[in-house]
Amino acid sequence: MRNIGDVYLACPYEIRVVVWILLLVLVLWRFVGRLTCRILSVVPWGLRRLSRGIYLMLEIPVAALHKQYGLVFSKIDSHLLQVAERVDLALDKWIRSWKSYEGLRPGRALLTCAICFVLVTFPRYFQWSNSILRFGNTIYTRYEACIVNLAQRIEWEEPQEADAEIEPPAVDHTEEPKAQDITLIVSGVNSSLLVRDVPDVNDCEVLARLYNGDQVTWSGQITFAEADNHVEPWVRIMTADGIEGWSRLFYLHPESYVDRIFYLYEPLIQ
């Protein structure tokens, strides 16, 4: 499960979004097609409201110029009205056709996927901070993080079966600490290292701030997630105040660089 998760997170963000949107739309259309179409009819309904608002914004100044300057702006006003009526009729037809479900329509399904793709990816590209504009990206990010974390949690909780034919190396473990007791030191941060509730730099809650020289305890969990436009390892740690969360492994190092510490890392990252 962990290897599959690593390969998945290494894929480009856009490909992951397309895969999940296609699966979601196709599954919903297959099993709850009628209800899905009624729900998705909100999309053309919203576009119709938006088109009417745009028409009013353009109509008001054109009508004022028409009254003042006459014929030229009269033609512009007439063409503007015709375009608005055609758009409104097309969207109204779209709404009525989705409310009367007639089975899977590939064209509509792909159009829906394209709209969902825009809602998820545009806030990321343009760095939108408004929560309303980011709702599509927020929903997708939390959904993806839950799936990946669940898969990796299952991997960590699975019992490790020992291979009877291969004997483990003869190493004295009498003084070795357990993996969850490894102490890490914060270093290399300019201001502070954030402890987050999920391994994500955008859609997360900051639980604590750490500074250079602070000591934390590694719980033994490691995952891979995006940070600064690339994928890097994150670890689940506990601060000296007892706060548990995720931090970037790049700014953490072992308490001492000796062979026994490297031995503890090896089975966790293989």
N, C-alpha and C positions, 0 to 999 in steps of 0.2 A: 504493500500500500504506500509505503514511504517513497519507493523508487518511482512509482507512477505519479505521485504528487509532485516530485522534483521535476520530472519530465514535463508535466502539465504546466507548472509555474515557469518553466523555461521557455514555453511558447509565447509568442508576441501577444500583447494584451488584446489587440483587435481580433485575433483568431479565436481567443478564448471567449470573447463576448459573442461573436457570430455563432460559435458552436452551441453555447448555452441558450441563446435566443431561438435558434432554429429548433433545438430539442424541445424547449418549453412551448413554443407556438404549435409545433406539430403534434406534441403529446396532448396538449389541451384541445386542439382542433379534432383530434381523433376520438377522444373519450367524452369530452363535454363540448362538442362543437357548437350546438345551439346557444348554450349559455355563454361560451367564449365569444361568439359573434356579437351577442347583445352587449357584452361588456366592452368589446373592442369597438363597437359603434360609437363609443365616447370619443374615439380619436377623430373621425370625420366631423362629429358634432362640435368638438373643440376647434377644429380647423375652420368650420363654417362660422363660428363666433368670431374667430380671429380675422377671417376675410371680411366680415361685415364691419368690424372695427377699423380695419385698414381702409375700407371704402369710405367710411364716414370721415376719417382723417384726411383723405384726399378730396372728398366731395366738398367739404366746407370751404377751403380756400378757392377751389375751382368755381364754385357757385358764386362766391364773392367777386371773383374776377369776371365772371360771366355778366353779372349785373353792371359792372363798371365799364367793361371793354367790349361787350357784345358778342358778335358772331363767332369769332375764332374760338373763344372759350366755351361757346355753346356746343360746338362740335366735340371739343375735348370732354365736356360734361356728358354728352350723349354716348361717346365711345366708352367712357369710364363706367357708365351705368350698364351698358351692354356686357362688358367684361365681368362686372360684379354679378349680374344676373346669371351668366353662364357658369361661373364658379359656384354660385349658390345652388343652382340646379344640379350640377354634377355632384356636389357634396351631399345634397339632399337625397339623390339617387343612391349614393354610396351608403348612407345611413339606412335607408329603407331596405336595400338589398341585404345588408348584414343582419338586420332585424328579422328578415324572412330567410332563415338558414336553409341552404340547398346543397349542403355537402362541402367538402374541402375545395377551395378555389386557389390553385397555386399562385396566381398573380396577386390575389389579395393577401395570401400568406406571406409572400416575399415582400410586398409593400409594407405589411405590418412589421416584419422583421427589420426592414430598413428604418422605419420610424423609431422602433425600439433601440436600434443601434445608435441612431443620432442622439436619443435621450440619454444613453449610457455614456457615450464616448465624448460628446461635445463639451460637457462640463470639465472633463479631464484635459482636453486640448487647450481650451481657452481659460483655464484656471478660474472658473466661476466660483464665487464664494457664497452666493445666495442659496439658502437651503431649499427654496422652492425650485430653482433652476437645476439644482444638483440632485433632486429626488431620485431620478432614474439611476444615476451613478451610485448613489448611496445604497439603494436597494440591491443593486447588482453586487457591489463590493461586499456588503454584509452577507449576502447569500453565498458568494464564492468563498469567503473566509470561513463560514460555518461548515461548508462541505469539506474544504481542505483540512481544517482543524479536526473535524470528526474522523476523517480518514487517517490522519497521522496519530490521533489519540488511540484509535483501534490498533494501529501498528505498535504503539508503545505498550499497550496493555496485553498484547498477545504473548503467551508464554513462549520462551525461547527453547526449542528442542535441541538438545545436545546431540552431536553426531557421535555415535558409538564407535565408529571405525577410526576416527581421528582423535587422538589424545591431546588435550590442551597443554600448552607449554607449562613446564614446571616453574611456577612463579610463586614466591612467598607473598600471600595476601594478608598476613596477620596484622600488618600495620597500614594496609591500604584503606583509605576512607571509601564509603559507598559513593556511587555516581551522583546521587542527589545531594551529597554533602560537599561537593567541590566548591571551593571559595574562589571567586573571580574578583579582580580589581578593575575599577574604572580608570581609563587613561585615554589621552588623545582628544578629548572633547574641548571645543572652544568655549562654550558657555555651560551647558548641562546636557546630560544624557536622560532622555525621557523614558519612563516606564509606562507602557500603554496596555490597555485591556486586550487588544488584539494586535497581531503583527502587521500593522499597516500605518503608514505615515500620514494618511489623509483622514480617513473615516475611522477615528478611534477616540478614546477618552484617555487623557493623561492622568495617570494615577500617582506618579511621584517623579521627582527630578533628582538625578545623581550627579556628583561632581568628581573630578579627578582625585583618585586616592580612596574613594568610597569602596567598601567591600560588600559583595552580594553573594548569595548562595544559589548555585545553579541546580534546578530541580531535575535535570537530566533530559528535558524535552528540548528538541531543536526542530525548526522548520525553516522554510525558505519563502521569502516574500519580497515584494518590490520596495525599493527605497532609493530615492535619487535617480530614478529612471533605469535601474538595473536590479537584478535579483541577487539577494545576499542572505546569509543565514541569520536567523533570529533565535534567541533562547528564552525560555521561561525561567525567571529568577525570582528570588525573594530578597527584599531589602532588609537592612538592619531594623527597620521599624515594623517588619512583618507584612509588608505590602507585596503581593504577588502580581506579576505581569510580564509583558514581553519587552525585550530590548534588543538592539542590534549587537551581534557578537563582535563586530568590527572594533568596538570601543571597550571590549572586555578582554582580560588576559588572566592566565592562571596565577595563583599566589606565588608559585615558584616553578621554575622550568627545570624539572628533574624527570628522570625516566618514568617514575611511578605515575606522574601526572599524565604524561603522554600515553601511558598504557590505559588509563581510564578514558581518555578521549577516543582511542582507536575503536573499541567495540561499538561506540555510540554513533560514529560517523560512517562506519562501513555499511 
